[in-house]
Amino acid sequence: MVDVVKVIPQADFRLDLFYANGEQRRFDMRPLLKMKPWNRVAAPEVFNMVRAEYGTVVWPGEIDIAPETLYDDSVPI
């Protein structure tokens, strides 16, 4: 699996992902925001605190998403 090296949150709860191999993909967080633990990042001010670490995306409180999920459920941009 290729590491996420940069993430840019979008206003519509989507994430623009930048991978170590140069790929760029978009991941829609909206379906996950209804479930724990991601419901804790459903407010825009918290959602925007996302950062790329350890090859995936993370938020404060040790909330993250499996890198395989990010890749498999995202679309190229």
C-alpha positions as CSV (number, residue, x, y, z in Angstrom):
1,M,0.0,0.0,0.0
2,V,1.2,3.5,-0.9
3,D,1.4,6.0,1.9
4,V,-0.7,9.1,2.2
5,V,1.8,12.0,2.4
6,K,-0.6,15.0,2.4
7,V,-4.2,15.5,3.0
8,I,-6.4,18.6,2.3
9,P,-9.9,18.7,3.9
10,Q,-12.7,20.0,1.7
11,A,-15.7,21.9,2.9
12,D,-18.1,19.1,1.9
13,F,-16.4,16.5,4.3
14,R,-14.3,15.1,1.5
15,L,-10.5,14.5,1.8
16,D,-8.1,15.2,-1.1
17,L,-5.3,12.6,-0.6
18,F,-1.8,12.8,-2.0
19,Y,0.2,9.6,-2.2
20,A,3.9,9.0,-2.1
21,N,3.7,7.6,-5.7
22,G,2.2,10.9,-7.0
23,E,-1.4,9.7,-7.1
24,Q,-4.1,12.1,-6.0
25,R,-7.5,10.7,-4.8
26,R,-10.7,12.0,-3.2
27,F,-12.3,10.2,-0.3
28,D,-15.9,11.0,0.8
29,M,-16.1,11.0,4.6
30,R,-19.8,11.6,4.8
31,P,-21.0,8.0,5.2
32,L,-18.5,7.4,8.0
33,L,-19.4,10.5,10.0
34,K,-22.6,8.7,11.1
35,M,-20.6,6.0,12.9
36,K,-18.3,5.9,15.9
37,P,-15.5,7.0,16.3
38,W,-15.7,9.3,13.2
39,N,-18.9,11.0,14.4
40,R,-16.4,12.9,16.7
41,V,-15.0,14.7,13.7
42,A,-18.3,15.6,12.1
43,A,-18.0,19.3,13.0
44,P,-16.1,21.3,10.4
45,E,-13.7,22.8,12.9
46,V,-12.7,19.3,14.1
47,F,-12.8,17.7,10.6
48,N,-10.3,20.3,9.4
49,M,-7.8,19.3,12.0
50,V,-6.9,16.2,9.9
51,R,-3.3,15.5,9.1
52,A,-1.2,12.8,7.3
53,E,0.8,10.6,9.6
54,Y,2.0,7.0,9.5
55,G,0.9,6.7,5.8
56,T,-2.8,7.5,6.6
57,V,-5.0,10.3,7.9
58,V,-5.5,11.0,11.6
59,W,-7.4,13.4,13.8
60,P,-6.9,14.4,17.4
61,G,-8.0,11.7,19.8
62,E,-6.3,9.0,17.8
63,I,-9.0,8.8,15.2
64,D,-7.8,7.4,11.9
65,I,-8.9,5.4,8.9
66,A,-7.2,2.3,7.5
67,P,-5.1,3.2,4.5
68,E,-6.6,0.4,2.5
69,T,-10.1,1.9,3.1
70,L,-8.9,5.3,2.0
71,Y,-7.5,4.0,-1.2
72,D,-10.2,1.4,-2.1
73,D,-13.1,3.8,-1.4
74,S,-11.6,6.9,-3.0
75,V,-11.6,8.1,-6.6
76,P,-8.8,9.6,-8.7
77,I,-8.7,13.4,-9.1
